[in-house]
């Protein structure tokens, strides 16, 4: 994409998801990197960024989903694993159904 082309809404949204992941990942921690989220960071991200959707999602639910998608059992998730978690959380909270309903009302 050239610098003069406007980014699509999807591209802007995806970039926002990536930047949010990096914000909560362990960047700046000695020996850490910003390319992985640990379980406590994932809990904090969910509580702060999904609060409007996931009022009923407790730490135990996040932990269970985290463990399911921590494919290499490293006690951290990379960005691809994180995207799978977001999809699962959205499914559990019926976010897609709510968004579709909101769009039908418009």
Gaussian input, Z-matrix of N, CA and C with variables (Angstrom, degrees):
# hf/3-21g

backbone

0 1
 N
 C     1     B1
 C     2     B2     1     A1
 N     3     B3     2     A2     1     D1
 C     4     B4     3     A3     2     D2
 C     5     B5     4     A4     3     D3
 N     6     B6     5     A5     4     D4
 C     7     B7     6     A6     5     D5
 C     8     B8     7     A7     6     D6
 N     9     B9     8     A8     7     D7
 C    10    B10     9     A9     8     D8
 C    11    B11    10    A10     9     D9
 N    12    B12    11    A11    10    D10
 C    13    B13    12    A12    11    D11
 C    14    B14    13    A13    12    D12
 N    15    B15    14    A14    13    D13
 C    16    B16    15    A15    14    D14
 C    17    B17    16    A16    15    D15
 N    18    B18    17    A17    16    D16
 C    19    B19    18    A18    17    D17
 C    20    B20    19    A19    18    D18
 N    21    B21    20    A20    19    D19
 C    22    B22    21    A21    20    D20
 C    23    B23    22    A22    21    D21
 N    24    B24    23    A23    22    D22
 C    25    B25    24    A24    23    D23
 C    26    B26    25    A25    24    D24
 N    27    B27    26    A26    25    D25
 C    28    B28    27    A27    26    D26
 C    29    B29    28    A28    27    D27
 N    30    B30    29    A29    28    D28
 C    31    B31    30    A30    29    D29
 C    32    B32    31    A31    30    D30
 N    33    B33    32    A32    31    D31
 C    34    B34    33    A33    32    D32
 C    35    B35    34    A34    33    D33
 N    36    B36    35    A35    34    D34
 C    37    B37    36    A36    35    D35
 C    38    B38    37    A37    36    D36
 N    39    B39    38    A38    37    D37
 C    40    B40    39    A39    38    D38
 C    41    B41    40    A40    39    D39
 N    42    B42    41    A41    40    D40
 C    43    B43    42    A42    41    D41
 C    44    B44    43    A43    42    D42
 N    45    B45    44    A44    43    D43
 C    46    B46    45    A45    44    D44
 C    47    B47    46    A46    45    D45
 N    48    B48    47    A47    46    D46
 C    49    B49    48    A48    47    D47
 C    50    B50    49    A49    48    D48
 N    51    B51    50    A50    49    D49
 C    52    B52    51    A51    50    D50
 C    53    B53    52    A52    51    D51
 N    54    B54    53    A53    52    D52
 C    55    B55    54    A54    53    D53
 C    56    B56    55    A55    54    D54
 N    57    B57    56    A56    55    D55
 C    58    B58    57    A57    56    D56
 C    59    B59    58    A58    57    D57
 N    60    B60    59    A59    58    D58
 C    61    B61    60    A60    59    D59
 C    62    B62    61    A61    60    D60
 N    63    B63    62    A62    61    D61
 C    64    B64    63    A63    62    D62
 C    65    B65    64    A64    63    D63
 N    66    B66    65    A65    64    D64
 C    67    B67    66    A66    65    D65
 C    68    B68    67    A67    66    D66
 N    69    B69    68    A68    67    D67
 C    70    B70    69    A69    68    D68
 C    71    B71    70    A70    69    D69
 N    72    B72    71    A71    70    D70
 C    73    B73    72    A72    71    D71
 C    74    B74    73    A73    72    D72
 N    75    B75    74    A74    73    D73
 C    76    B76    75    A75    74    D74
 C    77    B77    76    A76    75    D75
 N    78    B78    77    A77    76    D76
 C    79    B79    78    A78    77    D77
 C    80    B80    79    A79    78    D78
 N    81    B81    80    A80    79    D79
 C    82    B82    81    A81    80    D80
 C    83    B83    82    A82    81    D81
 N    84    B84    83    A83    82    D82
 C    85    B85    84    A84    83    D83
 C    86    B86    85    A85    84    D84
 N    87    B87    86    A86    85    D85
 C    88    B88    87    A87    86    D86
 C    89    B89    88    A88    87    D87
 N    90    B90    89    A89    88    D88
 C    91    B91    90    A90    89    D89
 C    92    B92    91    A91    90    D90
 N    93    B93    92    A92    91    D91
 C    94    B94    93    A93    92    D92
 C    95    B95    94    A94    93    D93
 N    96    B96    95    A95    94    D94
 C    97    B97    96    A96    95    D95
 C    98    B98    97    A97    96    D96
 N    99    B99    98    A98    97    D97
 C   100   B100    99    A99    98    D98
 C   101   B101   100   A100    99    D99
 N   102   B102   101   A101   100   D100
 C   103   B103   102   A102   101   D101
 C   104   B104   103   A103   102   D102
 N   105   B105   104   A104   103   D103
 C   106   B106   105   A105   104   D104
 C   107   B107   106   A106   105   D105
 N   108   B108   107   A107   106   D106
 C   109   B109   108   A108   107   D107
 C   110   B110   109   A109   108   D108
 N   111   B111   110   A110   109   D109
 C   112   B112   111   A111   110   D110
 C   113   B113   112   A112   111   D111
 N   114   B114   113   A113   112   D112
 C   115   B115   114   A114   113   D113
 C   116   B116   115   A115   114   D114
 N   117   B117   116   A116   115   D115
 C   118   B118   117   A117   116   D116
 C   119   B119   118   A118   117   D117
 N   120   B120   119   A119   118   D118
 C   121   B121   120   A120   119   D119
 C   122   B122   121   A121   120   D120
 N   123   B123   122   A122   121   D121
 C   124   B124   123   A123   122   D122
 C   125   B125   124   A124   123   D123
 N   126   B126   125   A125   124   D124
 C   127   B127   126   A126   125   D125
 C   128   B128   127   A127   126   D126
 N   129   B129   128   A128   127   D127
 C   130   B130   129   A129   128   D128
 C   131   B131   130   A130   129   D129
 N   132   B132   131   A131   130   D130
 C   133   B133   132   A132   131   D131
 C   134   B134   133   A133   132   D132
 N   135   B135   134   A134   133   D133
 C   136   B136   135   A135   134   D134
 C   137   B137   136   A136   135   D135
 N   138   B138   137   A137   136   D136
 C   139   B139   138   A138   137   D137
 C   140   B140   139   A139   138   D138
 N   141   B141   140   A140   139   D139
 C   142   B142   141   A141   140   D140
 C   143   B143   142   A142   141   D141
 N   144   B144   143   A143   142   D142
 C   145   B145   144   A144   143   D143
 C   146   B146   145   A145   144   D144
 N   147   B147   146   A146   145   D145
 C   148   B148   147   A147   146   D146
 C   149   B149   148   A148   147   D147
 N   150   B150   149   A149   148   D148
 C   151   B151   150   A150   149   D149
 C   152   B152   151   A151   150   D150
 N   153   B153   152   A152   151   D151
 C   154   B154   153   A153   152   D152
 C   155   B155   154   A154   153   D153
 N   156   B156   155   A155   154   D154
 C   157   B157   156   A156   155   D155
 C   158   B158   157   A157   156   D156
 N   159   B159   158   A158   157   D157
 C   160   B160   159   A159   158   D158
 C   161   B161   160   A160   159   D159
 N   162   B162   161   A161   160   D160
 C   163   B163   162   A162   161   D161
 C   164   B164   163   A163   162   D162
 N   165   B165   164   A164   163   D163
 C   166   B166   165   A165   164   D164
 C   167   B167   166   A166   165   D165
 N   168   B168   167   A167   166   D166
 C   169   B169   168   A168   167   D167
 C   170   B170   169   A169   168   D168
 N   171   B171   170   A170   169   D169
 C   172   B172   171   A171   170   D170
 C   173   B173   172   A172   171   D171
 N   174   B174   173   A173   172   D172
 C   175   B175   174   A174   173   D173
 C   176   B176   175   A175   174   D174
 N   177   B177   176   A176   175   D175
 C   178   B178   177   A177   176   D176
 C   179   B179   178   A178   177   D177
 N   180   B180   179   A179   178   D178
 C   181   B181   180   A180   179   D179
 C   182   B182   181   A181   180   D180
 N   183   B183   182   A182   181   D181
 C   184   B184   183   A183   182   D182
 C   185   B185   184   A184   183   D183
 N   186   B186   185   A185   184   D184
 C   187   B187   186   A186   185   D185
 C   188   B188   187   A187   186   D186
 N   189   B189   188   A188   187   D187
 C   190   B190   189   A189   188   D188
 C   191   B191   190   A190   189   D189
 N   192   B192   191   A191   190   D190
 C   193   B193   192   A192   191   D191
 C   194   B194   193   A193   192   D192
 N   195   B195   194   A194   193   D193
 C   196   B196   195   A195   194   D194
 C   197   B197   196   A196   195   D195
 N   198   B198   197   A197   196   D196
 C   199   B199   198   A198   197   D197
 C   200   B200   199   A199   198   D198
 N   201   B201   200   A200   199   D199
 C   202   B202   201   A201   200   D200
 C   203   B203   202   A202   201   D201
 N   204   B204   203   A203   202   D202
 C   205   B205   204   A204   203   D203
 C   206   B206   205   A205   204   D204
 N   207   B207   206   A206   205   D205
 C   208   B208   207   A207   206   D206
 C   209   B209   208   A208   207   D207
 N   210   B210   209   A209   208   D208
 C   211   B211   210   A210   209   D209
 C   212   B212   211   A211   210   D210
 N   213   B213   212   A212   211   D211
 C   214   B214   213   A213   212   D212
 C   215   B215   214   A214   213   D213
 N   216   B216   215   A215   214   D214
 C   217   B217   216   A216   215   D215
 C   218   B218   217   A217   216   D216
 N   219   B219   218   A218   217   D217
 C   220   B220   219   A219   218   D218
 C   221   B221   220   A220   219   D219
 N   222   B222   221   A221   220   D220
 C   223   B223   222   A222   221   D221
 C   224   B224   223   A223   222   D222
 N   225   B225   224   A224   223   D223
 C   226   B226   225   A225   224   D224
 C   227   B227   226   A226   225   D225
 N   228   B228   227   A227   226   D226
 C   229   B229   228   A228   227   D227
 C   230   B230   229   A229   228   D228
 N   231   B231   230   A230   229   D229
 C   232   B232   231   A231   230   D230
 C   233   B233   232   A232   231   D231
 N   234   B234   233   A233   232   D232
 C   235   B235   234   A234   233   D233
 C   236   B236   235   A235   234   D234
 N   237   B237   236   A236   235   D235
 C   238   B238   237   A237   236   D236
 C   239   B239   238   A238   237   D237
 N   240   B240   239   A239   238   D238
 C   241   B241   240   A240   239   D239
 C   242   B242   241   A241   240   D240
 N   243   B243   242   A242   241   D241
 C   244   B244   243   A243   242   D242
 C   245   B245   244   A244   243   D243
 N   246   B246   245   A245   244   D244
 C   247   B247   246   A246   245   D245
 C   248   B248   247   A247   246   D246
 N   249   B249   248   A248   247   D247
 C   250   B250   249   A249   248   D248
 C   251   B251   250   A250   249   D249
 N   252   B252   251   A251   250   D250
 C   253   B253   252   A252   251   D251
 C   254   B254   253   A253   252   D252
 N   255   B255   254   A254   253   D253
 C   256   B256   255   A255   254   D254
 C   257   B257   256   A256   255   D255
 N   258   B258   257   A257   256   D256
 C   259   B259   258   A258   257   D257
 C   260   B260   259   A259   258   D258
 N   261   B261   260   A260   259   D259
 C   262   B262   261   A261   260   D260
 C   263   B263   262   A262   261   D261
 N   264   B264   263   A263   262   D262
 C   265   B265   264   A264   263   D263
 C   266   B266   265   A265   264   D264
 N   267   B267   266   A266   265   D265
 C   268   B268   267   A267   266   D266
 C   269   B269   268   A268   267   D267
 N   270   B270   269   A269   268   D268
 C   271   B271   270   A270   269   D269
 C   272   B272   271   A271   270   D270
 N   273   B273   272   A272   271   D271
 C   274   B274   273   A273   272   D272
 C   275   B275   274   A274   273   D273
 N   276   B276   275   A275   274   D274
 C   277   B277   276   A276   275   D275
 C   278   B278   277   A277   276   D276
 N   279   B279   278   A278   277   D277
 C   280   B280   279   A279   278   D278
 C   281   B281   280   A280   279   D279
 N   282   B282   281   A281   280   D280
 C   283   B283   282   A282   281   D281
 C   284   B284   283   A283   282   D282
 N   285   B285   284   A284   283   D283
 C   286   B286   285   A285   284   D284
 C   287   B287   286   A286   285   D285
 N   288   B288   287   A287   286   D286
 C   289   B289   288   A288   287   D287
 C   290   B290   289   A289   288   D288
 N   291   B291   290   A290   289   D289
 C   292   B292   291   A291   290   D290
 C   293   B293   292   A292   291   D291
 N   294   B294   293   A293   292   D292
 C   295   B295   294   A294   293   D293
 C   296   B296   295   A295   294   D294
 N   297   B297   296   A296   295   D295
 C   298   B298   297   A297   296   D296
 C   299   B299   298   A298   297   D297
 N   300   B300   299   A299   298   D298
 C   301   B301   300   A300   299   D299
 C   302   B302   301   A301   300   D300
 N   303   B303   302   A302   301   D301
 C   304   B304   303   A303   302   D302
 C   305   B305   304   A304   303   D303
 N   306   B306   305   A305   304   D304
 C   307   B307   306   A306   305   D305
 C   308   B308   307   A307   306   D306
 N   309   B309   308   A308   307   D307
 C   310   B310   309   A309   308   D308
 C   311   B311   310   A310   309   D309
 N   312   B312   311   A311   310   D310
 C   313   B313   312   A312   311   D311
 C   314   B314   313   A313   312   D312
 N   315   B315   314   A314   313   D313
 C   316   B316   315   A315   314   D314
 C   317   B317   316   A316   315   D315

   B1=1.4436
   B2=1.5298
   B3=1.2854
   B4=1.4576
   B5=1.5247
   B6=1.3159
   B7=1.4657
   B8=1.5272
   B9=1.3289
   B10=1.4691
   B11=1.5248
   B12=1.3282
   B13=1.4604
   B14=1.5291
   B15=1.3098
   B16=1.4650
   B17=1.5275
   B18=1.3137
   B19=1.4630
   B20=1.5228
   B21=1.3022
   B22=1.4619
   B23=1.5289
   B24=1.3162
   B25=1.4695
   B26=1.5209
   B27=1.3300
   B28=1.4607
   B29=1.5295
   B30=1.3260
   B31=1.4597
   B32=1.5335
   B33=1.3124
   B34=1.4574
   B35=1.5287
   B36=1.3262
   B37=1.4575
   B38=1.5157
   B39=1.3201
   B40=1.4639
   B41=1.5242
   B42=1.3342
   B43=1.4577
   B44=1.5281
   B45=1.3216
   B46=1.4614
   B47=1.5332
   B48=1.3244
   B49=1.4699
   B50=1.5231
   B51=1.3348
   B52=1.4670
   B53=1.5349
   B54=1.3236
   B55=1.4660
   B56=1.5327
   B57=1.3174
   B58=1.4638
   B59=1.5193
   B60=1.3345
   B61=1.4710
   B62=1.5286
   B63=1.3157
   B64=1.4674
   B65=1.5276
   B66=1.3267
   B67=1.4718
   B68=1.5267
   B69=1.3274
   B70=1.4627
   B71=1.5264
   B72=1.3107
   B73=1.4617
   B74=1.5274
   B75=1.2926
   B76=1.4655
   B77=1.5216
   B78=1.2908
   B79=1.4597
   B80=1.5165
   B81=1.3121
   B82=1.4532
   B83=1.5198
   B84=1.3112
   B85=1.4530
   B86=1.5198
   B87=1.3264
   B88=1.4637
   B89=1.5238
   B90=1.3078
   B91=1.4592
   B92=1.5101
   B93=1.3236
   B94=1.4561
   B95=1.5092
   B96=1.2937
   B97=1.4585
   B98=1.5177
   B99=1.3138
   B100=1.4603
   B101=1.5206
   B102=1.3313
   B103=1.4581
   B104=1.5232
   B105=1.3323
   B106=1.4667
   B107=1.5179
   B108=1.3279
   B109=1.4645
   B110=1.5173
   B111=1.3203
   B112=1.4584
   B113=1.5248
   B114=1.3176
   B115=1.4704
   B116=1.5305
   B117=1.3268
   B118=1.4678
   B119=1.5244
   B120=1.3317
   B121=1.4640
   B122=1.5266
   B123=1.3254
   B124=1.4605
   B125=1.5266
   B126=1.3381
   B127=1.4653
   B128=1.5250
   B129=1.3257
   B130=1.4624
   B131=1.5226
   B132=1.3337
   B133=1.4603
   B134=1.5301
   B135=1.3264
   B136=1.4708
   B137=1.5286
   B138=1.3365
   B139=1.4665
   B140=1.5197
   B141=1.3292
   B142=1.4595
   B143=1.5243
   B144=1.3160
   B145=1.4647
   B146=1.5251
   B147=1.3326
   B148=1.4642
   B149=1.5242
   B150=1.3185
   B151=1.4644
   B152=1.5218
   B153=1.3076
   B154=1.4568
   B155=1.5225
   B156=1.3194
   B157=1.4632
   B158=1.5207
   B159=1.3261
   B160=1.4561
   B161=1.5143
   B162=1.3165
   B163=1.4461
   B164=1.5149
   B165=1.3117
   B166=1.4623
   B167=1.5271
   B168=1.3157
   B169=1.4613
   B170=1.5287
   B171=1.3260
   B172=1.4609
   B173=1.5355
   B174=1.3439
   B175=1.4686
   B176=1.5233
   B177=1.3248
   B178=1.4549
   B179=1.5254
   B180=1.3232
   B181=1.4654
   B182=1.5245
   B183=1.3314
   B184=1.4684
   B185=1.5213
   B186=1.3392
   B187=1.4687
   B188=1.5191
   B189=1.3150
   B190=1.4675
   B191=1.5369
   B192=1.3299
   B193=1.4657
   B194=1.5206
   B195=1.3428
   B196=1.4615
   B197=1.5332
   B198=1.3170
   B199=1.4642
   B200=1.5262
   B201=1.3109
   B202=1.4683
   B203=1.5260
   B204=1.3190
   B205=1.4636
   B206=1.5236
   B207=1.3250
   B208=1.4611
   B209=1.5269
   B210=1.3239
   B211=1.4622
   B212=1.5266
   B213=1.3299
   B214=1.4654
   B215=1.5374
   B216=1.3268
   B217=1.4731
   B218=1.5251
   B219=1.3234
   B220=1.4619
   B221=1.5279
   B222=1.3340
   B223=1.4682
   B224=1.5193
   B225=1.3233
   B226=1.4576
   B227=1.5230
   B228=1.3234
   B229=1.4658
   B230=1.5217
   B231=1.3190
   B232=1.4591
   B233=1.5282
   B234=1.3170
   B235=1.4637
   B236=1.5305
   B237=1.3266
   B238=1.4741
   B239=1.5266
   B240=1.3202
   B241=1.4648
   B242=1.5364
   B243=1.3246
   B244=1.4631
   B245=1.5283
   B246=1.3248
   B247=1.4692
   B248=1.5262
   B249=1.3157
   B250=1.4682
   B251=1.5259
   B252=1.3351
   B253=1.4602
   B254=1.5251
   B255=1.3214
   B256=1.4615
   B257=1.5299
   B258=1.3293
   B259=1.4690
   B260=1.5287
   B261=1.3155
   B262=1.4705
   B263=1.5307
   B264=1.3347
   B265=1.4596
   B266=1.5225
   B267=1.3268
   B268=1.4667
   B269=1.5249
   B270=1.3233
   B271=1.4606
   B272=1.5344
   B273=1.3191
   B274=1.4646
   B275=1.5217
   B276=1.3104
   B277=1.4599
   B278=1.5181
   B279=1.3209
   B280=1.4671
   B281=1.5344
   B282=1.3384
   B283=1.4621
   B284=1.5168
   B285=1.3181
   B286=1.4639
   B287=1.5246
   B288=1.3395
   B289=1.4653
   B290=1.5261
   B291=1.3314
   B292=1.4617
   B293=1.5234
   B294=1.3287
   B295=1.4611
   B296=1.5190
   B297=1.3200
   B298=1.4719
   B299=1.5249
   B300=1.3230
   B301=1.4613
   B302=1.5335
   B303=1.3332
   B304=1.4734
   B305=1.5174
   B306=1.3292
   B307=1.4562
   B308=1.5293
   B309=1.3206
   B310=1.4621
   B311=1.5251
   B312=1.3221
   B313=1.4561
   B314=1.5265
   B315=1.3221
   B316=1.4669
   B317=1.5009
   A1=106.82
   A2=116.64
   A3=120.33
   A4=109.35
   A5=115.87
   A6=119.88
   A7=112.35
   A8=117.36
   A9=120.07
   A10=112.64
   A11=117.92
   A12=120.74
   A13=110.25
   A14=115.12
   A15=120.25
   A16=108.90
   A17=114.93
   A18=119.90
   A19=109.62
   A20=115.94
   A21=120.27
   A22=109.57
   A23=115.40
   A24=120.06
   A25=110.21
   A26=116.85
   A27=120.15
   A28=110.81
   A29=116.21
   A30=120.05
   A31=110.80
   A32=116.60
   A33=120.58
   A34=111.23
   A35=116.68
   A36=121.38
   A37=112.14
   A38=116.03
   A39=120.15
   A40=110.00
   A41=116.50
   A42=120.27
   A43=110.36
   A44=116.96
   A45=121.25
   A46=110.93
   A47=117.28
   A48=121.06
   A49=109.83
   A50=116.76
   A51=121.20
   A52=110.85
   A53=116.93
   A54=120.64
   A55=110.84
   A56=117.82
   A57=121.26
   A58=109.83
   A59=117.31
   A60=121.39
   A61=109.72
   A62=117.00
   A63=121.79
   A64=111.58
   A65=116.69
   A66=121.35
   A67=110.97
   A68=116.88
   A69=120.81
   A70=112.90
   A71=117.75
   A72=120.39
   A73=109.40
   A74=116.71
   A75=121.26
   A76=115.36
   A77=117.88
   A78=121.27
   A79=111.13
   A80=116.63
   A81=121.27
   A82=113.73
   A83=118.53
   A84=121.69
   A85=107.50
   A86=116.63
   A87=120.08
   A88=109.83
   A89=116.04
   A90=121.52
   A91=113.71
   A92=117.18
   A93=120.52
   A94=111.24
   A95=114.64
   A96=119.75
   A97=107.67
   A98=115.52
   A99=118.19
   A100=111.25
   A101=117.14
   A102=119.56
   A103=112.44
   A104=117.30
   A105=121.84
   A106=109.39
   A107=115.51
   A108=122.28
   A109=108.30
   A110=116.66
   A111=120.59
   A112=108.12
   A113=116.30
   A114=120.75
   A115=112.29
   A116=117.78
   A117=119.24
   A118=111.06
   A119=117.40
   A120=120.93
   A121=110.38
   A122=116.16
   A123=120.44
   A124=110.44
   A125=116.33
   A126=120.01
   A127=110.65
   A128=116.52
   A129=121.41
   A130=110.54
   A131=117.02
   A132=121.51
   A133=110.06
   A134=116.59
   A135=120.43
   A136=110.03
   A137=116.88
   A138=119.75
   A139=112.30
   A140=117.18
   A141=120.65
   A142=113.33
   A143=118.02
   A144=120.98
   A145=114.21
   A146=117.75
   A147=121.61
   A148=112.14
   A149=117.71
   A150=119.84
   A151=113.83
   A152=117.88
   A153=120.09
   A154=113.38
   A155=116.36
   A156=121.54
   A157=113.04
   A158=116.46
   A159=119.07
   A160=113.53
   A161=116.83
   A162=119.63
   A163=113.29
   A164=117.19
   A165=120.24
   A166=113.05
   A167=117.36
   A168=120.87
   A169=109.16
   A170=117.00
   A171=120.63
   A172=110.45
   A173=115.28
   A174=120.61
   A175=111.82
   A176=117.21
   A177=120.60
   A178=111.08
   A179=117.42
   A180=121.41
   A181=110.91
   A182=116.07
   A183=120.02
   A184=109.72
   A185=117.17
   A186=120.72
   A187=111.56
   A188=116.37
   A189=120.61
   A190=110.52
   A191=116.51
   A192=120.48
   A193=110.04
   A194=116.76
   A195=121.63
   A196=109.98
   A197=116.67
   A198=121.30
   A199=111.54
   A200=116.75
   A201=120.73
   A202=111.41
   A203=116.66
   A204=119.88
   A205=114.38
   A206=118.03
   A207=121.40
   A208=106.81
   A209=115.03
   A210=122.16
   A211=113.86
   A212=117.41
   A213=119.10
   A214=111.74
   A215=117.51
   A216=124.67
   A217=111.89
   A218=115.95
   A219=122.12
   A220=112.32
   A221=117.37
   A222=123.19
   A223=111.87
   A224=115.23
   A225=122.30
   A226=106.95
   A227=115.41
   A228=119.04
   A229=109.41
   A230=114.86
   A231=119.52
   A232=108.29
   A233=116.34
   A234=119.94
   A235=112.27
   A236=117.84
   A237=120.45
   A238=110.07
   A239=116.94
   A240=120.12
   A241=109.97
   A242=116.74
   A243=122.07
   A244=111.08
   A245=117.50
   A246=120.61
   A247=110.98
   A248=116.85
   A249=120.67
   A250=110.39
   A251=116.53
   A252=120.68
   A253=110.25
   A254=116.95
   A255=121.06
   A256=110.12
   A257=116.15
   A258=120.11
   A259=110.48
   A260=117.09
   A261=121.29
   A262=110.52
   A263=117.19
   A264=120.03
   A265=110.90
   A266=116.00
   A267=120.35
   A268=110.52
   A269=116.46
   A270=120.96
   A271=110.06
   A272=116.98
   A273=120.90
   A274=112.18
   A275=116.77
   A276=120.72
   A277=112.18
   A278=115.68
   A279=121.77
   A280=110.95
   A281=115.24
   A282=120.71
   A283=110.61
   A284=116.66
   A285=120.30
   A286=110.03
   A287=116.71
   A288=120.56
   A289=111.23
   A290=116.65
   A291=120.91
   A292=111.70
   A293=116.25
   A294=119.99
   A295=110.84
   A296=116.61
   A297=120.44
   A298=110.14
   A299=117.27
   A300=121.96
   A301=110.80
   A302=116.03
   A303=119.97
   A304=110.91
   A305=117.89
   A306=121.73
   A307=111.70
   A308=117.32
   A309=121.12
   A310=110.89
   A311=117.11
   A312=121.78
   A313=112.33
   A314=117.33
   A315=121.05
   A316=112.68
   D1=132.72
   D2=178.48
   D3=-77.64
   D4=161.20
   D5=-176.96
   D6=-68.05
   D7=-14.48
   D8=-179.85
   D9=-90.74
   D10=-14.10
   D11=-179.81
   D12=-77.96
   D13=136.89
   D14=177.30
   D15=-77.11
   D16=135.64
   D17=177.48
   D18=-71.87
   D19=147.87
   D20=178.61
   D21=-75.25
   D22=163.50
   D23=176.52
   D24=-60.12
   D25=-38.80
   D26=179.25
   D27=-63.05
   D28=-45.22
   D29=179.63
   D30=-61.27
   D31=-42.91
   D32=178.46
   D33=-64.28
   D34=-40.82
   D35=178.30
   D36=-65.59
   D37=-43.17
   D38=179.81
   D39=-64.62
   D40=-40.81
   D41=177.34
   D42=-61.21
   D43=-39.31
   D44=178.40
   D45=-63.28
   D46=-40.76
   D47=176.87
   D48=-61.70
   D49=-45.33
   D50=-179.46
   D51=-63.23
   D52=-43.66
   D53=179.94
   D54=-65.60
   D55=-35.71
   D56=177.71
   D57=-66.74
   D58=-42.18
   D59=176.01
   D60=-56.39
   D61=-50.62
   D62=-177.61
   D63=-63.72
   D64=-34.63
   D65=179.29
   D66=-59.59
   D67=-39.55
   D68=-176.53
   D69=-92.47
   D70=-16.20
   D71=179.60
   D72=-68.40
   D73=168.61
   D74=-168.21
   D75=-82.55
   D76=35.13
   D77=174.42
   D78=-61.47
   D79=144.05
   D80=178.87
   D81=85.50
   D82=-11.01
   D83=177.48
   D84=-86.64
   D85=133.39
   D86=-179.15
   D87=-55.14
   D88=125.82
   D89=-179.56
   D90=80.60
   D91=-5.51
   D92=-178.60
   D93=-94.44
   D94=174.42
   D95=175.61
   D96=-140.22
   D97=165.73
   D98=-179.14
   D99=-99.42
   D100=21.86
   D101=179.62
   D102=-107.88
   D103=8.91
   D104=178.15
   D105=-140.63
   D106=146.69
   D107=172.71
   D108=-111.00
   D109=131.04
   D110=172.19
   D111=-87.54
   D112=168.19
   D113=-174.69
   D114=-58.12
   D115=-44.22
   D116=-178.92
   D117=-65.98
   D118=-33.60
   D119=176.89
   D120=-68.43
   D121=-37.23
   D122=178.36
   D123=-66.25
   D124=-41.63
   D125=177.36
   D126=-59.55
   D127=-45.22
   D128=-179.10
   D129=-64.23
   D130=-43.05
   D131=178.52
   D132=-59.50
   D133=-47.17
   D134=-178.53
   D135=-62.42
   D136=-46.07
   D137=-178.19
   D138=-63.72
   D139=-37.91
   D140=-175.07
   D141=-87.95
   D142=-33.28
   D143=-173.24
   D144=-102.31
   D145=-19.06
   D146=-177.97
   D147=-113.70
   D148=10.23
   D149=-171.40
   D150=-56.99
   D151=-32.22
   D152=178.82
   D153=-71.21
   D154=-24.73
   D155=-178.28
   D156=-100.69
   D157=-30.65
   D158=-167.74
   D159=-118.10
   D160=43.68
   D161=-179.81
   D162=-56.16
   D163=-26.44
   D164=-177.50
   D165=-97.62
   D166=1.68
   D167=-176.33
   D168=-87.31
   D169=109.13
   D170=-178.39
   D171=-93.67
   D172=175.26
   D173=-178.50
   D174=-58.24
   D175=-38.80
   D176=-179.04
   D177=-61.50
   D178=-42.00
   D179=178.32
   D180=-63.75
   D181=-44.99
   D182=179.03
   D183=-62.68
   D184=-43.08
   D185=-179.92
   D186=-61.25
   D187=-43.26
   D188=-178.56
   D189=-63.86
   D190=-45.24
   D191=178.62
   D192=-65.69
   D193=-40.81
   D194=178.82
   D195=-57.23
   D196=-48.91
   D197=-178.52
   D198=-64.22
   D199=-35.11
   D200=178.45
   D201=-63.35
   D202=-38.06
   D203=-174.40
   D204=-101.35
   D205=-1.25
   D206=172.70
   D207=-78.77
   D208=76.83
   D209=-168.89
   D210=-60.57
   D211=-35.38
   D212=-178.66
   D213=-94.60
   D214=7.09
   D215=177.64
   D216=53.30
   D217=42.51
   D218=-178.77
   D219=-93.27
   D220=2.49
   D221=-174.09
   D222=61.00
   D223=24.48
   D224=173.47
   D225=-152.24
   D226=159.47
   D227=178.56
   D228=-124.51
   D229=140.53
   D230=175.54
   D231=-85.93
   D232=-177.70
   D233=-174.30
   D234=-63.52
   D235=-38.89
   D236=179.80
   D237=-65.69
   D238=-44.73
   D239=177.25
   D240=-62.51
   D241=-39.16
   D242=177.85
   D243=-59.51
   D244=-43.38
   D245=178.91
   D246=-60.70
   D247=-37.56
   D248=177.76
   D249=-66.15
   D250=-38.61
   D251=177.76
   D252=-64.62
   D253=-44.80
   D254=179.11
   D255=-58.57
   D256=-42.77
   D257=178.42
   D258=-62.09
   D259=-42.37
   D260=179.99
   D261=-66.41
   D262=-43.90
   D263=177.99
   D264=-61.76
   D265=-41.04
   D266=178.42
   D267=-62.03
   D268=-41.82
   D269=178.81
   D270=-64.11
   D271=-46.10
   D272=-178.82
   D273=-63.89
   D274=-36.73
   D275=-178.39
   D276=-89.19
   D277=0.18
   D278=-179.83
   D279=56.92
   D280=36.28
   D281=-179.99
   D282=-60.58
   D283=-43.36
   D284=-178.16
   D285=-61.19
   D286=-42.97
   D287=178.41
   D288=-61.74
   D289=-42.12
   D290=-179.84
   D291=-65.45
   D292=-43.25
   D293=179.25
   D294=-63.92
   D295=-41.87
   D296=178.70
   D297=-63.02
   D298=-42.66
   D299=178.09
   D300=-61.83
   D301=-45.02
   D302=178.45
   D303=-60.26
   D304=-40.20
   D305=-179.76
   D306=-68.15
   D307=-34.52
   D308=178.17
   D309=-66.53
   D310=-32.13
   D311=-178.73
   D312=-74.49
   D313=-19.98
   D314=-177.95
   D315=-75.25

